[in-house]
């Protein structure tokens, strides 16, 4: 049991005899219990930080054959190919008749981000409509790593690209381009 001792009140001073005072004891057990109850209460009632995640729209599981493929303006489309060893290649438009590229580019502020900002601005000037912005197709290869995909998705969020998609379908020309042949 926890106690608080205040000392001995009796004794002799200067030859006078004083009556001996008893020790006053304060029981601190209830205060310790209260402290633990409060700690437990605040631990259980606080909200912990929630993990941040990026919203990602996934297609339905059912393949609807009635839907026709949507035609997209090639002047608005940028394709980013992710390869092994942190290799990234991009081109604007179609691979057969590219508007820009294909060109190897680095990750980060001076690499893909700078190019995305430049292309986003040129697409906005081309369309003249904020609703018809740039479309980025991200194609990670089987040899690319997960970190590179997360990095390019982060760049999409930083640059505020309105429409982007992750596609794992490569044409033979794109495969040759990634392999450097």
N, C-alpha and C positions, 0 to 999 in steps of 0.2 A: 504494500500500500504506500502511496506517495504521501509524504508529510512535509510540512514546513515548520522547522524548529526556530523559535525566536530567541533562544538562549536562556540562561539562568538568570532570574530576576533577583535572587537573594545574595547574601554575602555581607561582609563587614566593610564599612567605610568609616574611617575616622572614629572608630570606637563605638559607634551607635549600632544597636542591634535592630535590624529590620526584619519584618516578617518575610518568610520565604514565599515567593510567588510561584505558582505552578506554571509549567510550560504551556503555552497556547499552541495547539496543533490545528492545522488546517488540512483537511483531507482533499487532495487534488485528483482523486480518481475520477470523479465526475467530469472535471475539466478535460482530462485526457480522453475520456470517452466521447465527450462533445467534439473535441478537435478531430478525432478520427471519423466521427459521423459527418462533420462538415466537409472534410477532405473527400470522403466517399461520395457525398452528395454532389459536390462540384465536379468531380471526375466523371460521374455518370451523366450529368446534365449538360456538360459543355459539348458543343458541336465540333467534331474533328474536321480538319480540312479535307475536302473531297478531291479526288484525283481529277485533273483536268483532262478532257479528251476532245478530240476533234470530231465534229459530226461527219459521218460518212454514210452516204446513201448507197445501198446495195440493191441490185436488181432482184425481181421476184424469182422464185425457183421455177415457176412454170414458164416454158417457152411458148410464146404466143405467135403462131405462124401467120396470123392475120395482119400483124403489124408490119409495115414496110420500113426498110431502113430510112432514117432521116438524112436528107442531103444537107450537108453543111458547106458553107462558103469556104473555099480553100484559103482565101485571103485572111480569114479569121483564125485558122487552125495552126497550132504549133504542136509538133510531136517531139517528145523528149524520150530518148532511148537510154536506159540504164544498163551498163555492162559490168563486167568484173573489174577488180582493181580500181574501184572508184571512177570508172570511165563513164562519161556522160556525153551524148551527142544529141544535137537538136537540129531540126529543120522546120522551116515555115512553109505551109502549103502541102502539096503532094510531093512524094519522093521523086517521081518521074520528072516533074517540072517544078522544082522548089523555087519559092520566092527568095528565101535566104537559107544558106547552109547547103548541105549538111556540114556541121562544124562541131568539133570537140570543144567542150567548155568545162570550166571548173565549177565547183559548188561555192556558195557564199555570196557575199556582198558585191564583189567585183566581177563575179562570173555570171551565173544564171540569173541572179536577181536583177542585175543591171540590164541584161538582155530582155528579161520579162517586162520590166518597166518600159523599156524602149518599144517593144512590140505591142504592149498594151496601149500605149499612146498612139502608135501608128494605126492600130485597128480602130481605135475610137475616132481618129480623123477620117479613116476610110468609110466607116459605117455612118458616123454622125449621130449615132443613137447610143445612149448609155446602156440600154437593155440588150443591145447586140454587141457584147464585148468579145474578148478573146476566148478561144476554146483551146485548152491544153490537153493533149493526150499523153499520158505517162505510160511508158512501156518498159517495165522491169524485166530483164532477162532472168533465166534460171540461175545464172552465175552471179547476179548482183546480190548485194546483201541488204538486209532489212533496214539498216541505218540509212543507206542512201535513199530508200523510198520514203522514210520518215523525213529526211532532210528536204527532199523535193516537195513533200506535202506541206512542210513548214514554210517553204518559199511561196507556195500558192496562197497560204494564209497571210503572209507578210505583205505580198504584192497585191492581195485582194483580187485574185483572178476569179471572175464570176462562175466560170464553168470549167471543170476539169474532170478527167476520167482516168481510171487505171485499167489498162487493157493488157492482157498477156498474150495477144495474138501477133506474131511477127510475120512479115512477108519475107521471102528469101532475100530480097534486096536489103531489107533492114538488118537481117541477120548477118549478111556479108559486111555491111557497114559497121556493125558493132564489133565484129571480129577483126576488122581492119584489113580485109582482103581487097 
